[in-house]
Amino acid sequence: MNETVPRPTLEAVAARAGVSRATVSRVVNGYDGVREPLAERVRQAVEELGYVPNQAARSLVTKRHDAVAVIVAEPETRVFADPFFARQLRGISKELTAHDNQLVLLLTEGREDHARVGRYLAGGHVDGALVISLHIDDPLPGLIQRAGVPTVFGGRPDFDGRVVYVDSDNRGGARDAVRHLLALGRSRVAHITGALDQTSAVDRLDGFRDVMPDADPRLVVEGDFTSAGGERAMRELLDRRPDLDAVFAGNDLMAAGALRALRERGRRVPDDVAVVGFDDMLPIAEQTEPPLTTVRQDIEGMGRLMARLLLRDLDRTGVPDEAAGGGPAGVVLPTTLIHRASA
Amino acid sequence: MNETVPRPTLEAVAARAGVSRATVSRVVNGYDGVREPLAERVRQAVEELGYVPNQAARSLVTKRHDAVAVIVAEPETRVFADPFFARQLRGISKELTAHDNQLVLLLTEGREDHARVGRYLAGGHVDGALVISLHIDDPLPGLIQRAGVPTVFGGRPDFDGRVVYVDSDNRGGARDAVRHLLALGRSRVAHITGALDQTSAVDRLDGFRDVMPDADPRLVVEGDFTSAGGERAMRELLDRRPDLDAVFAGNDLMAAGALRALRERGRRVPDDVAVVGFDDMLPIAEQTEPPLTTVRQDIEGMGRLMARLLLRDLDRTGVPDEAAGGGPAGVVLPTTLIHRASA
């Protein structure tokens, strides 16, 4: 862009459309509340004049930084070790970039650093926040609320209140997995749970119990969503119930670990023990031996949707006659059972 | 901390030490310029009274956000795909956390988003920036300079100017690798370079040429620091010079790809072709078949040092009688050849 050529002003757009500056400003900044024929006239004038809103001026009007914080409530080592986060961040990054918003990833060494994250959020450096992988009793949501930053959660929070979140149908997906194992004729179905201080793990366990209400408690072992944790849990299950004939693992990483433990103990998959995972984390789910039957959730799509809901919220903020949503608002995305060789 | 108990004030510390408020402030905020016996008296008073500087007040005095931006000049997909970045970020994160500074990772989809990163930096949301994996001709350094944000680079920048950077001895490390191959009696040594729009790749190529000034140009193929790129480059080398007996790959990921291509073509490693990598990226370097002989660089240590240099610079800023460093300042860390089975 050549900065010496004067750019069309907001006033020029207002004159052309025959409306007030305020109306142009509202339309240009994406606020609701301007009636359609008027808004359309403004958009037409913007296009005809080639009007580009001045970034700084826009920021003064909207008090926007065009930046969104993302907080993964895990130590940074786990953020880089578990491909779930890279994939969810991919969806978030695509959506924020499409709206020219900067993705500001706030990394920490652990929960003890969350107070500092709260201070950064309260410092007015971002317009909103996306929070992923929240654990039960984490002080973060309270800190964010005090910081007054609009927030969308990835995964259902464990507390009540007016929160917006995006989740997968963890309970329904788990039911599908277990029903599939029963339909294969298996009867001694075990479950390796995720970390039970996360609602996704709790919901998947609930789904397992929906279908297997009378399951032997020894058939359920808590894992931690890691491959090593899945391996450990599988060994424990085999010690407790050597006669088990199927396992539903709370994610694909744990399923991959379980496959290693089964191979080590000489069990054939799926002949002796059928295995179902959760996520459809590629390429892992296709590269295990044998490839994993699993419950697909749209991890990248969840990320995109979280970002979209937040940006929509930000556009509405400050418009007094707009009822800015009410009550907790969860968007729950469906899951799909993917058949491969392991079950 | 119990907030109802009055905390010792700056004034109390000043009175105890027998110095002015300003002197206490300078010492507490890490400025230079207070002579040692005086500074020591202040530190003693701080300790005796259990004085804790008030975060907000400190921020007013120092204009600090206690936040540091990290920019990896790669699309976010590569940030998560190449373990080099996770490891360098680990070092940075540890050091920043130890100084209660927030790590603000600015992710992008690619170079076209760097203007937005520049705007965020100019917005005054961070005290400084760390830039990793810069490519030649990236507009980022210019944008950062205009934003006026103190910066430390990871890797030698390709431009002149007063820049602070941390690097490994890429050229010396490469020389060690190639000399090792010659010492094994190999004479037709090939080189798979990294992306040659990065100084690390250029410097390693220079090291190769230092030792092999008369090498057949067909023995050098450009890779891209990825495993797939290393595999492609190795196939091309074998097509060009089927008689080659050694390869120095510009990093371990490319060496792992080269090993796959060599296996595919029926070449035994190291019997037919000896292979040396660069990085000592664990666990990859130990898990290849055979395990990799490689040039170790301290990637996490580089990250820690970058953060430390930046924080030191920030402590000095604003102190007028302090000559804030002069000229380009590069800290170059040594490398070590690690012997395993591949060469």
Interface residues (C-beta under 8 A of the other chain):
Chain A: Q55 H65 D66 A67 E76 T77 F80 A81 P83 A86 L89 R90 S93 K94 T97 D100 Q102 L103 V104 L105 L106 L107 T108 E109 D113 R116 V117 R119 Y120 G123 H125 V126
Chain B: Q55 H65 D66 A67 E76 T77 F80 A81 P83 A86 L89 R90 S93 K94 T97 D100 Q102 L103 V104 L105 L106 L107 T108 E109 D113 R116 V117 R119 Y120 G123 H125 V126
